[in-house]
Amino acid sequence: MKIVFMGTPDFAVPCLKVLAESSHEVSAVFTQPDKPKGRGYKMIPTPVKSVALEYGLPVYQPLSLRKGDDAQQSMEILKNISPDLIVVTAYGQILPKEILELPEYKCINIHASLLPKYRGAAPINWCLLNGETQTGVTSMLMSEGLDTGDMLIKKITDIGENETYQELYSRLAEMGGEVLTETIEEIEKGTLSPQKQDDSLSCYSPMIRKEMSALDFSKSVQEIHNTIRGVTGFTILNGKRLKVFKSEIVSGNSDAENGTIVNTDNFTVRCGDGGLIKFDEIQLEGSKRMKTADFLRGKKLVSGEKLG
């Protein structure tokens, strides 16, 4: 098949590699424009662009597919290619109806949730924030709605009790490549059975806001643990910002005040329900990210000290 791929971040890279290393022709790769980064504001290509160039694939980076000169030019490029299929994975742009209906086999999307749950921009984050124990990847036929198209293939995975966003993100990215491979195989065999989504079972996963990372020690130990897993938590230690990347819930409870350090040997803190959370990987403002055990070799905590 003649395929056009549309994607932008690391999450989309396994899907692009699957296509580039298959017997199919990847006629074009669409990705978001390069962005300036760092002190020198050097223009940095998207992960998808970098990989596409490694494979020698033609890359296009329109500002918009829906309006302006970029949209018109992109539509002409796509019509000239006349793809059999368009594959979209975390592209970051909404496709107009004209593009959705262009390929013979339409457009399919690889989405990081078990649809119809967690439609939207941040399904992995919200899955962890809400304490889900299972998630997965769904391929679907794209429609004009937001992640509302008919479902094609689903792959399910359990979530580890201490698994973080970045860990789950990496696993689901690889799973996305597997789901895409299976979906294309079934397209070729004509054995797909699209299923309508039950809108009554859907929930939306909006963009993550920075303030959501603030740790509120009046909340339960599970809520605090899920915040750290889902968005990386932060609090204040001795007037400095402390990021918390990994944590685990420990047995026991405490009648100390919320946010109090109750064990200085392993950085255990009391939460709102009396439960105890241990910080396993942290970064104090002005220092590098490190395991808590390494941090405690150079920094002594004070028992009874409060965070926040």
CORCORGI-V391602 format. One record per run of one state. SS is the DSSP state (2 for helix, 1 for strand, 0 for the rest). FROM is the first residue (numbers start at 1). TO is the last residue. Records with the same first field share a line. If there is no record, write none. Layout:
SS=FROM-TO + FROM-TO
This chain:
0=1-1 + 8-9 + 21-24 + 31-34 + 38-41 + 45-46 + 55-58 + 61-67 + 82-84 + 90-96 + 101-106 + 112-118 + 121-122 + 130-133 + 142-150 + 159-164 + 190-194 + 196-198 + 202-203 + 206-209 + 215-220 + 232-232 + 238-239 + 254-259 + 264-267 + 271-274 + 285-289 + 299-305 + 307-308
1=2-7 + 25-30 + 35-37 + 42-44 + 59-60 + 85-89 + 107-111 + 119-120 + 134-141 + 151-158 + 195-195 + 204-205 + 214-214 + 233-237 + 240-253 + 260-263 + 268-270 + 275-284 + 290-291 + 306-306
2=10-20 + 47-54 + 68-81 + 97-100 + 123-129 + 165-189 + 199-201 + 210-213 + 221-231 + 292-298
